[in-house]
């Protein structure tokens, strides 16, 4: 899939797309040594009261806390922006949050300042209970490139190293949870598929932003990429 799909406009322009087909129930899964739980961006800025809050974002925390002990392998991601990051509206005089600009890698939606390195907003929620997580991947730290995906930044070529780490550890299947379904979760899931992993998004362990139909568009695009859908009750 071309890296320009990382421009959020590709999703916003898909508002008229129909909802993805209903999820087919999968057999109960018991995670093993070749499975990993990928917990995406459960950070204070994305939770209620944060500068880029996802509606009901805190509802994913008890689900993730219940799921995490079932996985021997857990990886966590953090948005980790510089104070003057190019994806911030504040870095573009005269621009407002959720307007767009053209970047060298394509269209970029401008966000409120969020997840600035070393600030309380960038911290993982203190309510998360994942003491056995083995790795934290920080993304979006290049001041000139945004990064939704845990695997590849928005230029489509700068890699975080996560795929290599997981492959060296023998991981074959990734279960994705976190925030937000239609942005960092979706692009992480699709890039994981592109890297050759089997991927499941845990629906009730995610919440979406849903800008003008972006949630339905994301589910449709994930399905086209071969990403499966599951719920926490199906993981035992």
ABEGO torsion letter per residue (X at the ends): XBAAAABAAAAAAAAABBBBBBBBBBBBBBBBAABBBBBBGBBAAABBGBABBBBGAAAAAAAAAAAAAABABBBBBBBBBBAABAABAAABBGBBBGBBBBBAAEBBBBBBBBGBBGBAAABBBAABBBAABABBBBBGABAABBBABAABBAAGABBAGAAAAAAAAGBABBBBBEOBAABAAAAAAAAAAAAGBBBBBBAAABBBAGBGGAAAAAAAAAAAAGBBBBBAAABX
